Amino acid sequence: MKSRISCVCTSLFDEQSISPVVSGTGDLVRALPVGDMWTVSTGNQKTGTIPTQYVGVNRDETWRSCEGCSLRSDNGGGCYAWAGRASRAANSVRGAYERGRPSTLADAIARAPRSAKACRWGAIGDPARTRRSVLLGQLELAREEGFKVLGYTHFAMQEPITGVLRHNFLASCETAAQVEEAQDRGWLIALAGPKAFPGMLTCPNYKRPEIQCNRCTLCDVPTLRKTRYAGIVFPAHGISAKRLPLA
């Protein structure tokens, strides 16, 4: 049985361990890590009612966390988060944050219903760009409290090959070449675009909307590693259907 805690999570990890960002000139630079806000999703029919992270405490931070992502609109991509409900939901979460609502993962866990089995990182923005000490502390807290971890990063190739994120997040990919590169570095995959891909499982919610993330939890890396699948496929929808290479 999970305890419902209200303390603020602290961490013993090094704050300086952060991912590099690709600048506009193509050089690798060290980015100032961005903040994040946690809430309990109540209107997301796909995930269910679970603790959910929004990367960035303002729009500029969220946008910066996606610097270098091929799906960001200034790169011609079709990110569904920036174009859809997640962006509007982020505005609501930011408003609550600015009004002083406690917004750490610990706060969200304390408010979550006992039916919640998972925590979702990065409803919008890339969680790998948040302050690393905080991120690792959050992962530790979620695991200790018995939650599955549902998270994805477009910057898997910038992570150390011996780093901990590949044991917690899936590598977000849009092309077969990206899949191969990430797999060579030991990552499991979240592939956006096609309806199916060899060796991977299509998200069960695609054909059976009643199967929510909170029930499925296959995007949790330790859970997925127990199966025969190398990743999860997310068929393109909305604006992404016209802009993803494999859609």
N, C-alpha and C positions, 0 to 999 in steps of 0.2 A: 504494500500500500504506500503510495507516494505521500509524503508530508507536504502541506501547503505552507510555504515559508514566506515571510515578508521582509527579510533582511536584504540589504543590498549586497550583491555578489562582489567579492574582491578576488584578486588573482595574485599568484606568485610568479607569473611569467614575465619575461622581458618585454617592455613596451616598445623597444626599438626594433623588434622583429616584425617588419611590415613589408608588404609587396611593393615592387617598383611599378611605376605607371609609365606607359609609353606617351611621350610628349608629342606635340604637334610636329616636331622636327624629326621624330623617329628615335630620338635618344632616350635611353632609360634614365629616369630620374627617381629619386626617392620622394614619394608623395607624403604630404601631411595626412595622417589617417583621419577618416571622417567618423562622426558620431553615429548613433543609431537610436531608434525608439522602438519600444515593444508595446504591443497591445494584445488583446484577446479578440481574434477575428470572430465576428458573429454573423456576418452576412455573406461569407464566402462559401458557396454551395460545393465547391470542389474540395477545399481543405477540411471543412468542418470547423467547429469552434475550438481553436487551439491557440496557444501563444504564438504570436507572429511578429517578426522583425521587419521594420522599415529602415533601410540604410540612409543615413543623413538626417540631421535635425532641421535642415532647411533644403530647399530645392537645389541650391548651388552645390551643397555637399553631396546630395544624391546623384546629381549629374556628374560631378567630379569622380565619384566612385566607379562610374562606367567609362571613364576615359580610356580609349583604346579598344573598346568592345566593338566588334564588327556589326552588332545589331543596333548600336546607337544611331539615332536619326541623322546626325551629321556625317556618319559613315555610310549612309544609304541603306541602313538596316531597317528591319521591321520589328523592333522590340514591342511585344504585346503589353508589357508592363507600362512603358512610357505612353503608349497610345490608348490604353484602356482603363479599366476600373481601378487598377492598382495605383495609378497616378492620382486619381481622384480620391481614393481612400487615404493616400499619403497626406493629402492636404488636410483631411479631417484629423488624422493622427497628429500632425504638426500643430494644429490648432489646440488640441487637448494638451500637448506637451508644453506649448507656450503659456497655457493657462495654469500650468503647474501640476498636471496630473503625473504621478510617479510612473516612469516609463522604462524601468530596467526589466531584464528578463525575470528577475526574482519577483518583481511586482506583478508581472503578467502571470507567472506561475501561481502566485497567491490568489489571483482573481479568476483563474481558469476553472472550469467545471471538472469534477473528478473523472468525467468521461474522456478528458483530453489525454491522449497517449503520445503525442508528438509535439515538437516545437519546429516552427518553420522560419528559416533564415532567408532574408532577402526577398520579401514580397515585391520590392522594387529596390534597385541599387545592388551593388555587389558586396557581399559580406566579407570577402577577403580583403577589402580595402578599409575595413574598420580597424580601430586600434587593436593590435594583435594581442596584447595582454588581456584586454577586455574580452575579445573573441574567444580566446582559449579558456578563460575563466567561465564564460557562458557555456561552452561545450562541456566543460567539467561539471558544472552545476546541473545541466540538463540530464547528463548521464547518471549523475548521483541521485537525481530525483526520479529516475526510472523512465524518462522520456526518450522516444526515438528522435533522431536528428534528421531533419529534412532541409538540405541546403545545397546550393549550386554556385559555382564560380566560373566565369569566363576566363579567369587568369590562372588556370591550373599550371600552364607551362612556365609561369613566373615563380612558382613555388619550389622550394628545395625538394629534390627527389626523395629525401628522407624526412620531409616535413609531415606534420600531423594532419593537415587538412585533407589529404587524400584518404584518410581513414574516417573522415566525417562528412565531406561534401562530395557531390558528383561533379565531374568536369563537363561544363556546358559546351556542346559542340554543334556545328551546323553543316560540316562537310565530312566526307569519309577520311580525308587527310588529317583533319583535326582529331577524329576518333582514333586513328592509328597512332598518332603522336602521343595522345594522352594515355592510351593503353600501354604504349611502350614505357611510360613513366609510372605505371602501376595504378592508374586511375580507373574507376568505374565511370560510366558515361551517362549523361542526360543529353539525348540527341533530339534537336528540334527540327521539324520539317516533314519527314516521310511518315507514312502510315505504318510502315514496318521496316526492320533492318535486321540482317542476319546476326544471330546470336543475342539479340536483345528482345525485351518484352515491351509491347506497346502498353502505355499507361492504361490500366483497367478502367479508369474513369471515362476514357474516350468512347467506349461502347456501352458502359454501364455507369451512368452518372450517379447512381445511388452508392457506388463505392467511392467514398471520400478518402482523402489522404490520411485522415485520422484512423481510418479502418485498415487501409492498405499497408502503409508504412514501408513499402518496398524501396523507396528512395533513401531509406536509412542504410548507410554503407554496410555495417555489420550484418544487417538483415539480408541485403541483396547478395552479399558474398556467400551466403548459405545456399543460394540458388544456382542454377546453371547459366544464368543470364549475365552478360557483360555490361548491361546498362538498360536504361528505360528510354523508350521512344515517345516523344510528344508530338503528335501530328499537328501541322500548322493550322492555325485558325485566325480569322479576322485579317488584319493588315499583314500579318506574317505570311499568309498563304501565297502572296505574290512576290515576296522578297527573300525567302529562304531558299538556298540552292537545291536542297533535296526535296522540297515540297512538291 
